[in-house]
């Protein structure tokens, strides 16, 4: 069930960015500003997801390299909900 929610969030982020980009491209003049929040929020969600993914991967790699130092469960942060 967690994987479904994560995949749904990933798809919704992409769709939000596409919607914002389409809004920017299809509107003219000052109306383009109305589409920027969707584009910026989608970009921020994508960057946050990438950052947390890299942090999790780094923690797992660190746990694999130093198995005697700490347990993998305490080293790897929880997945976002």
MOSUL-V219035 format. One line per field, one symbol per residue. ss: DSSP state (@ for helix, = for strand, . for the rest). phi: phi as a letter, one per 30 degrees, with the letter a starting at -180 (. if undefined). psi: psi as a letter, one per 20 degrees, with the letter a starting at -180 (. if undefined). A space follows every 50 residues. Layout:
# MOSUL-V219035
ss->???
phi->???
psi->???
This chain:
# MOSUL-V219035
ss->.@@@@@@@@@@@@@@@@@@@@@@@@@..@@@@@@@@@@@@@@@@@@@@@@ @@@@@@@@@@@@@@@......@@@@......
phi->.dddddddddddddddddddddddddcbidddddcdeddddddddddddd dddddddddddddddcdddbddddddddddc
psi->hghghghghghhgghgghggghhghhrqbiihhhihggghgggghghhgg ghghgggghgghhhhmhigqqhhhhoqqqq.
